């Protein structure tokens, strides 16, 4: 793994095989509980993919025009999602470790109770991101547009929302340690009393003053 440094925080980049070296497989052929390693997985115009309890390691995943991707209790390690176009991702209690999501659009991303470790999401458009009761460590969301980021009850360690535009941020009963909000534009905050452990800029302090006062 390569170690990247941003704002003084060490982050682990995914150790991925070269895209030209990985064999290509049809996404619809991946079944629940499959174990896939060092593959390029491609799918488009699909109604539903059930990847429950799937294990992906060192994979490049390209999914376009997919209505629903089910990843309940799945394990994704050292892998990359390239320009995903998915209406709904459901991944309760799933594990995402050393993962990169590059661009694309996900309508609803439900990872309630999941574990995200060394995850980078860049240039993506996200609707409702449900991370309730999840555990996030060394996560970077960069240049993303997010309608709602729900961290209620989550354990957050070294997470940055650099240059993101966020409609609503929910931190009710969240346990925050170095949630870096500097550079993010946030329209509203729910659970301002739980912002202890967040890092904000002077400009954001003025914007968040009503929530903090409440």
C-alpha positions as CSV (number, residue, x, y, z in Angstrom):
1,X,0.0,0.0,0.0
2,X,1.1,3.6,-0.6
3,X,0.7,6.1,2.2
4,X,-0.8,9.5,1.1
5,X,-0.7,12.5,3.4
6,X,-3.4,15.1,3.4
7,X,-3.7,17.8,6.1
8,X,-1.3,15.9,8.2
9,X,-3.4,12.7,8.2
10,X,-1.8,9.5,6.8
11,X,-4.1,7.6,4.5
12,X,-3.7,4.2,2.8
13,X,-4.3,4.0,-0.9
14,X,-5.8,0.8,-2.3
15,X,-3.3,-1.7,-3.6
16,X,-4.9,-2.6,-6.9
17,X,-3.8,-4.7,-9.8
18,X,-3.4,-3.0,-13.2
19,X,-6.7,-2.8,-15.0
20,X,-5.2,-4.3,-18.1
21,X,-4.0,-7.3,-16.1
22,X,-7.3,-8.3,-14.5
23,X,-9.6,-10.7,-16.3
24,X,-13.1,-9.2,-17.1
25,X,-16.2,-10.8,-15.7
26,X,-20.0,-10.1,-16.0
27,X,-21.4,-8.5,-12.9
28,X,-24.6,-10.5,-13.3
29,X,-22.6,-13.7,-12.9
30,X,-21.4,-12.7,-9.4
31,X,-23.6,-14.5,-6.8
32,X,-24.2,-14.1,-3.1
33,X,-21.2,-15.4,-1.0
34,X,-18.9,-15.5,-4.0
35,X,-15.2,-14.8,-3.5
36,X,-13.6,-12.8,-6.2
37,X,-10.0,-11.6,-6.4
38,X,-8.1,-9.5,-8.9
39,X,-11.0,-9.2,-11.4
40,X,-12.5,-6.5,-13.5
41,X,-16.3,-6.8,-13.0
42,X,-18.5,-5.0,-15.5
43,X,-22.3,-4.6,-15.6
44,X,-24.9,-2.3,-17.1
45,X,-28.7,-1.9,-17.5
46,X,-29.4,-4.3,-14.6
47,X,-32.4,-4.2,-12.2
48,X,-30.8,-5.9,-9.2
49,X,-27.5,-7.4,-8.2
50,X,-27.5,-9.6,-5.0
51,X,-23.9,-9.6,-3.8
52,X,-24.8,-10.3,-0.2
53,X,-21.8,-11.7,1.8
54,X,-19.6,-11.4,-1.3
55,X,-15.9,-11.0,-0.8
56,X,-14.1,-8.8,-3.3
57,X,-10.3,-8.2,-3.1
58,X,-8.2,-6.3,-5.6
59,X,-11.2,-5.8,-8.0
60,X,-12.1,-3.0,-10.4
61,X,-15.9,-2.7,-10.5
62,X,-17.8,-0.8,-13.3
63,X,-21.5,-0.6,-12.9
64,X,-23.7,1.6,-15.1
65,X,-27.5,2.0,-15.0
66,X,-28.0,-0.4,-12.1
67,X,-31.2,0.0,-10.1
68,X,-30.1,-1.9,-6.9
69,X,-26.9,-3.4,-5.6
70,X,-27.2,-5.5,-2.4
71,X,-24.0,-5.8,-0.4
72,X,-25.3,-6.9,3.0
73,X,-22.4,-8.3,5.1
74,X,-20.1,-8.1,2.0
75,X,-16.4,-7.5,2.3
76,X,-14.7,-5.2,-0.2
77,X,-10.9,-4.9,0.2
78,X,-8.3,-3.2,-1.9
79,X,-10.8,-2.5,-4.7
80,X,-12.1,0.4,-6.8
81,X,-15.5,1.5,-8.0
82,X,-15.1,3.4,-11.3
83,X,-17.9,5.9,-12.2
84,X,-20.7,4.0,-10.6
85,X,-24.2,4.8,-11.8
86,X,-26.5,3.1,-9.2
87,X,-29.8,4.1,-7.9
88,X,-29.5,2.3,-4.6
89,X,-26.7,0.5,-2.8
90,X,-27.7,-1.5,0.3
91,X,-24.8,-2.8,2.4
92,X,-25.9,-3.2,6.0
93,X,-23.0,-4.5,8.2
94,X,-20.7,-4.5,5.2
95,X,-16.9,-3.9,5.4
96,X,-15.1,-1.5,3.0
97,X,-11.3,-1.5,3.6
98,X,-8.9,0.4,1.3
99,X,-11.5,1.3,-1.3
100,X,-11.6,4.1,-3.8
101,X,-14.8,5.3,-5.4
102,X,-14.1,7.6,-8.4
103,X,-16.8,9.8,-9.7
104,X,-20.2,8.6,-10.7
105,X,-23.6,8.8,-9.0
106,X,-25.3,6.8,-6.3
107,X,-28.9,7.7,-5.4
108,X,-29.1,6.1,-2.0
109,X,-26.1,4.6,-0.2
110,X,-27.1,2.6,2.8
111,X,-24.2,1.3,4.9
112,X,-25.8,1.3,8.3
113,X,-23.7,-0.5,10.8
114,X,-20.9,-0.9,8.3
115,X,-17.1,-0.5,8.7
116,X,-15.3,1.9,6.4
117,X,-11.5,1.9,6.8
118,X,-9.2,3.9,4.4
119,X,-11.9,4.7,2.0
120,X,-11.7,7.6,-0.5
121,X,-14.7,8.9,-2.5
122,X,-13.9,11.6,-5.1
123,X,-16.0,13.6,-7.4
124,X,-19.2,11.7,-6.8
125,X,-22.9,12.8,-6.6
126,X,-24.6,11.1,-3.7
127,X,-28.2,11.3,-2.5
128,X,-28.9,10.0,1.0
129,X,-25.8,8.4,2.5
130,X,-26.8,6.3,5.5
131,X,-23.9,5.7,7.9
132,X,-25.9,5.3,11.0
133,X,-24.1,3.3,13.7
134,X,-21.2,2.8,11.3
135,X,-17.5,2.9,12.1
136,X,-15.4,5.2,9.9
137,X,-11.6,5.5,10.1
138,X,-9.3,7.4,7.7
139,X,-12.1,8.2,5.3
140,X,-11.8,11.1,2.7
141,X,-14.8,12.5,0.8
142,X,-13.4,14.9,-1.7
143,X,-15.3,17.2,-4.1
144,X,-18.6,15.3,-3.6
145,X,-22.2,16.6,-3.8
146,X,-24.2,14.9,-1.0
147,X,-27.9,15.6,-0.3
148,X,-27.8,14.1,3.2
149,X,-24.9,12.6,5.1
150,X,-26.4,10.7,8.1
151,X,-23.7,9.9,10.8
152,X,-26.2,9.4,13.6
153,X,-24.7,7.1,16.2
154,X,-21.5,6.6,14.1
155,X,-18.0,6.3,15.4
156,X,-15.9,8.7,13.3
157,X,-12.1,8.8,13.4
158,X,-10.0,11.0,11.1
159,X,-12.7,11.7,8.4
160,X,-12.4,14.7,6.0
161,X,-15.2,16.2,3.9
162,X,-12.9,18.4,1.8
163,X,-14.6,20.7,-0.8
164,X,-17.9,18.8,-0.5
165,X,-21.3,20.4,-0.8
166,X,-23.7,18.8,1.7
167,X,-27.4,19.6,2.0
168,X,-27.8,18.1,5.5
169,X,-25.4,16.7,8.0
170,X,-26.8,14.5,10.8
171,X,-24.5,13.9,13.7
172,X,-27.0,13.0,16.5
173,X,-25.3,11.0,19.2
174,X,-22.3,10.5,16.9
175,X,-18.8,9.9,18.5
176,X,-16.5,12.3,16.5
177,X,-12.7,12.4,16.6
178,X,-11.2,14.6,13.9
179,X,-14.2,15.0,11.6
180,X,-12.7,17.7,9.4
181,X,-15.4,19.9,8.0
182,X,-13.1,22.6,6.7
183,X,-13.6,23.5,3.1
184,X,-17.1,21.8,3.0
185,X,-20.3,23.8,2.4
186,X,-23.0,22.5,4.7
187,X,-26.6,23.9,4.5
188,X,-27.9,22.5,7.8
189,X,-26.8,20.4,10.7
190,X,-28.9,18.1,12.8
191,X,-27.5,17.3,16.2
192,X,-25.2,20.3,16.8
193,X,-24.7,19.2,20.4
194,X,-22.7,16.2,19.1
195,X,-20.2,18.3,17.1
196,X,-17.6,17.9,19.8
197,X,-14.5,16.5,18.0
198,X,-15.3,18.2,14.7
199,X,-12.8,20.6,13.1
200,X,-14.4,23.7,11.5
201,X,-13.1,26.9,9.9
202,X,-13.8,30.5,11.2
203,X,-16.3,31.0,8.3
204,X,-18.1,27.8,9.2
205,X,-18.3,28.8,12.8
206,X,-20.6,31.7,11.8
207,X,-22.7,29.5,9.6
208,X,-23.1,26.8,12.3
209,X,-23.6,29.3,15.1
210,X,-27.4,28.7,15.3
211,X,-27.0,24.9,15.5
212,X,-24.2,25.3,18.1
213,X,-26.3,27.7,20.2
214,X,-29.2,25.4,20.1
